[in-house]
Amino acid sequence: MANTKTATKRARQAVTRQARNTITRSATRTALKGAMDAIKGKDQAQVQTAYLNAVRALSKAASKGAIPKTRAARKISRLTLFVQKNVPGALAAQK
């Protein structure tokens, strides 16, 4: 229980930020799952759009502070390697 006005306000802010971060992290996980499903389907066009959506979601979550920047970079790197290994040529068109 907060004892001062500033502590009360900080508690309110923490609840708001927690809700915002939860939404962002959930959207990021959904985008990653969509990318993994697309990779397993092996359709290059679908893989490319799902991959770009996942990278965008991870970058956005990192820039907002919902996840650490290094974690986002690691997940993007691993996802890129996974795409290149399982669907060769899917990322060649975007370079």
Buried (B, 14 or more C-beta within 10 A) or exposed (E): EEEEEEEEEEEEEEEEEEEEBEEBBEBBEEBBEBBBEBBEEEBBEBBBBBBBBBBEBBBBBBEEEBBEEEEBEEBBEEBBEBBEEEBEEBBEEEE
